[in-house]
Amino acid sequence: MSKLAFTSHASSRMQQRAIPYIVVDLLHRYGRSARSHHADVLFFDKSAVKQLTRDMGGPRGMKVIERWLDVYAVVADDGSLITVAHQGRRHLRRR
């Protein structure tokens, strides 16, 4: 997987919303991707959380990041991270 380039907007939002870099990295490695408004939205779905739990050493290891499992990231086609945020409500996928 390629490295994400952070825009200044994304860096500002990470700081404002107290989202650590490691969470964005985990989203990039484990998160599910869905296309929305000409960009990819990365989020943790059930299977991503299951895989992450296995790799983190079980539920005890997940305690460290469980507060950020509702975070999503928006990545542009050129690979730059546009923004990150906490999901305020459940996102419904369009078919």
C-alpha positions, -999 to 999 in steps of 0.1 A, spaced: 0 0 0 12 35 -8 20 61 17 -6 88 24 3 124 18 -14 147 43 -29 180 32 -27 209 56 -65 207 60 -62 170 71 -34 178 95 -54 206 111 -85 184 114 -65 156 130 -52 180 156 -86 196 162 -104 163 165 -77 146 186 -72 118 160 -37 103 162 -16 94 132 -16 57 141 -54 56 137 -52 70 102 -24 45 94 -46 16 107 -75 29 86 -52 29 56 -41 -7 63 -73 -23 76 -102 0 67 -128 -7 41 -130 18 12 -162 32 -3 -164 56 -32 -181 89 -24 -181 123 -42 -150 116 -63 -129 103 -34 -124 72 -13 -138 71 22 -120 47 46 -137 34 77 -136 4 100 -163 -21 92 -171 -53 111 -145 -74 92 -118 -48 96 -124 -46 133 -123 -84 135 -89 -85 116 -76 -56 137 -86 -74 169 -67 -105 159 -36 -85 149 -37 -64 181 -37 -95 203 -73 -97 212 -99 -75 229 -73 -63 255 -51 -49 227 -81 -31 212 -87 -11 243 -59 13 231 -78 23 199 -115 14 205 -124 51 211 -113 58 175 -132 30 157 -158 55 145 -132 76 127 -133 79 89 -108 94 64 -114 108 30 -86 101 4 -83 118 -30 -75 100 -62 -39 112 -60 -35 95 -26 -36 126 -5 -56 126 28 -82 153 25 -98 151 59 -106 129 89 -135 130 113 -157 110 137 -189 96 123 -217 116 138 -243 92 125 -243 59 106 -233 62 70 -256 45 45 -240 31 14 -255 38 -19 -258 9 -43 
